[in-house]
Amino acid sequence: MSRYTGPSCKKCQKVNQKMYLKGTKCFTNCIIDKQNAKNSGKRFSTGGLRNKLSDYGKHLREKQIARMTAQIGEAQFRRFFANASKALGQTGEDLLRTLEIRLDNVVRRLGLAVSLRTARQMVNHGHVKVNGRCVDIASYLVKVGDEISVDAKFAENVLVKQGLEHAAKTVQRPSFLTWDDATKTGKLVRMPDRAESSISVDEQLIVEYYSKN
């Protein structure tokens, strides 16, 4: 599968929405914030482009935002959607819930990494443990009760320290996760609610997109 290796900011520019792909830089040096500030006094801004999209374009845009924010390929995203469509709850909400409990995303939201890309790298390199056992699959779905930690040697790494410092200053951990700062261990205590999703989309448009394709 081909993987995008260009600037992350271009992804946000493409859909004119912040997806927080670069961690701390998204809070201090965001091109979308600069564009919005520049166009705030104009009658027509780049944000108005979404109103010119066709019906198909609006549905596609929401799907792309969700996929790019989660930083996964189309094939994997489609599989997650297929599984969500078989669940008993709302398909769109189940999809977002699945994306939220991926191991790399849980590592990020616990504050162990400043970005999803860094969190995924940590997982892939074998630095993350689930219930005391190393798990190096970023797409692993964390279960309620699972404890997440990093290898003792890696806990002193600058990436972990940077992540925890950033979390302490700017990011409030969601209530579906608990964190023990003494042991540097987090736990998924319940499944996340829709309002706690870190992906800002209209999930119903995603459901409609796949129902038509």
Buried (B, 14 or more C-beta within 10 A) or exposed (E): EEEEEEEBBEBBBEBBBBBBBBBBBBBEEBBBEEBBEEBEEEEEBBEEEEEEEEEEEBBBBBBBBBBBBBBBBEEBBBBBBEBBBEEEEBBBBBBBBBBBBBBBBBBBBBBBBBBBBBBBBBBEEEBBBBEEEEBEEBBBBBEEEBBBBBBEEBBEBEBBEBBBEBBEEEBEBBEBBBBEEEEBBBBBEEBBBEEBBBBEBBBBBBBBBBEEE
